């Protein structure tokens, strides 16, 4: 694993019972790279990125994240999760905590950051996602787009080496999608390493260094955005793009 590599996936397979959801996946993500993973529902996209912070366990192959080997008997899962931010479809904010406390709790409880430093860090990243005025509200008082931006700020407060996004706009009303994509685009411009599962092809064109297409638990195609959209090689990719770009 080179100095520039942040995630390395070698021959990874995973099953749910008798159903194989990932088959012989190989992927390298370099520091500062922005990867978009797309594909039809059930293709294994979300399962794959959930393996990167051990929310899902793989049964075969090797995954190394920021120098840490992920395996069944590992005891340092918290080390990986400190280094890997995760933004989900449905925000997963603590409803009984203010926005500020949602952002402070991880650094304080997981990393042992003093309260004053955690507060300063939370306010910094709430400003970074352009909602500092929401700090003392509770999640229920925010729009879906605002809640997702809080979720991004919360992950940034852990100062991760890489950010994972699992269809971060799919649960949002259409008018709220752009504010979240703008926030993610800003992170990309800042040089954040990102792996994003999404169907937002405009975002993929504008931000991704590479686009990966998955189908039936396998990586079918991998290319730079210009090549991926203008000259897809595989018929399954062409079919997918033909369907999704109609909308």
Secondary structure, DSSP 8 states (H G I E B T S, - for coil): --TTEEEEEEEEEEEETTEEEEEEEEEEEETT-EEEEEESTTSSHHHHHHHTTTSS--SEEEEEETTEEE-TT-S-HHHHHHHEEEE-TT----TTSBHHHHHHHHHHHTT---HHHHHHHHHHHHHHTT-GGGTTSBGGGS-HHHHHHHHHHHHHTTT-SEEEEESTTTTS-HHHHHHHHHHHHHHHHTT-EEEEE---HHHHHHH-SEEEEEETTEEEEEE-HHHHHH---SHHHHHHHHHHTT-
